[in-house]
Amino acid sequence: MIRQLLAALAFVSAASLAAPTLGRAQTFKVEKFDIKGEGGTDYVAVEAATGRVFVSRGTHMMVVEGATGKVVGDIPNTQGVHGAGLVTRYGHGFTTNGVDQTVTMFDLKTLDVIKQIKVGPGLDGIMYDEADDKIILTNHSRPIGTLTAIDPKTGDIVATVELEDTAPEGAASDGKGRIFINNESKNTIQVIDAKTWKATASWPLAPCEGPTGIAYDARTNRIFSGCSKTSVVVDASTGKVVASITNGTRVDALGWDPSEKLIYIPNGGEGNVTVVHQDSADKYTVVATVPTFAGAKTIAVDPKTHNAYLFQPERGPAPPTPPGAPPPAAGPGGRGRGPLGPIVAAWFIVIKH
């Protein structure tokens, strides 16, 4: 009953914020499923061919049936996993495992591990560049961030590119031999030539701050960069910012549905998703703000079903700090969160349009 009520409230909220300029209501229905399990999360990835969604859980990767929220598999021993790259044409999947600095190559059908690929420190983002037939990794390595290209058929590393930032995030391909990388610290997009594996340009993204998620629209030759508070649209011919979009905070990915012309920007800070319609190449209208769950900051869109997927664990109260105990150790970048409470639910969230 609670789940149905949440979905109904989300449906009403999203529909009420539809932009009248589009001439028709943009309605979105939210469903939430508690898929249980332990571990935090980072990225989700959807396999359009099967509708399965791969959900990172810290030390393992859960596989969920997108339409029903049913857990259908699990890939163990992916220590510090961030995300998954899926290559249907070869039947291979890949996960980025930050703790042991490896990529797990697995069989998409059976989920059996094929091999562990030693890559190096800072593993984070991952995507499949279909046009260039490469798995692309973006690594928060030191002293400089890197891009790693892997042959999706063999699992061999074929190239490593030094970037201008220690915090490269999302990557997207234009299908014509260029790969675009969001640099979170420098607020830039770098352009990588997929033939020479050299950086050919760096484009500033102001007013964007902290670009993370990225997508490319071939029809208009536009790049979408998800940023905290203000996301941007970039002309991929000139590198110029041609439009900005107001959204929330703690954005860490971005979804794009090309046939529906909808951009999904997940706002982890506010616990919602800003949905944006592409009216033309340089004009964009926010059509809905869809409530999800606080902390849900990554997203994946299935281009076949048009469903968008998020995931976020819900935690109970943290245990009290014993008297006289030292303060918690700082995490990466000097940040420390202290002890976390137990996971009381694991929300797999589906936005249907």
C-alpha positions, 0 to 999 in steps of 0.5 A: 500500500505504501509503495502504491501511495508513493507511486501515485504521489509521484505520478501526480507531482510529475504531471502537475509540473508539465510545461504547457508550451509542449501542447501535451502533458508529460506524465511520469509514474514512479515505482519503488521495489525493495530489492534487499541486499547489502552494500552501498552503490554508485552507477546503474546500467541497463541492458536494452536487449533484455531489460535487465539492470545492473546495480552496483553494491560495493562488493558485488553487482546485483542484476535486476529485472527492470520491469518487475524489480525482481533480482535475477542474478548477482556477480560476486567479488567486485570489490569497490565496484562503481559501474558496468559496461555491457556489450550485447554483440559479444555477450560480455559485461565489464565492471570497474572494481576500485578497491583491487584496481581490476575490471571483471569481464563476465558472460552476460548470459550466465554472469560467470566471470571470464577473467579479471583485468588488472588496470590500475588505480582510480577506476570509476566510470565505464561505458561502451563506445559502440561505434569504435567498439571499445569499453571506455574507462575514466579513472580518478588516478594520480597524479593525473586522471586517465582514460583506458580503452579495452577491447570488448571481445578479448578484454585486452587493454588497447590504449591509455590516455592522460587527461587534464584532471584527476577527476574525469567522470562520464564519457560519451561518443559521437559515433564518428571517432570522438569521445567526450569526457567530463572533467569534474574538477576543472569544469571542462569537456575534453575531446579524445580522438579514438583513432590516435588516442590523443586529447584534441580539445578542452572546452570550458563549461561555465556556468556548469560546476562539477560536470559528471553525467554526460550524453550525446545526441547525434541528431542535433550534434549536442552534448548534455553535461549533468552538473550541480544546480546548472547543467549545460548543452554544448555544440559538439562542433564548436565546443560552445555552451548553447543552453543551460538547465536549472536542476538540483544538487549531487548530480552524478549521472545523466539519462537521455532518451533520444526518441522521446527527446527527454533528458533525465537529471538525477538530483541526489541532494533533493531526492528527485529527477529533473526531466527536460524536453529537447524542443530544438537543438538549443532550446530545452524545457523542464517538463517535470520534477519527479520525486525518487529517494534522497541520495539517488544520484545516478540513472540509466534509461532504457531506450526501448521501454523508455523506463528510467532506473535509479537505486539507493539504499535506505539506512537506519540511525548510525550507532552511537559513538562510544565515549572517548572514541577518536573522530572518524578517519577522513575518507577520499579527499579529506571527507569523513562521514563517520559510521553509517547506520544499517541498511533497512531497505534497498530501493530500486526505482523505476520511472515510467513514461 
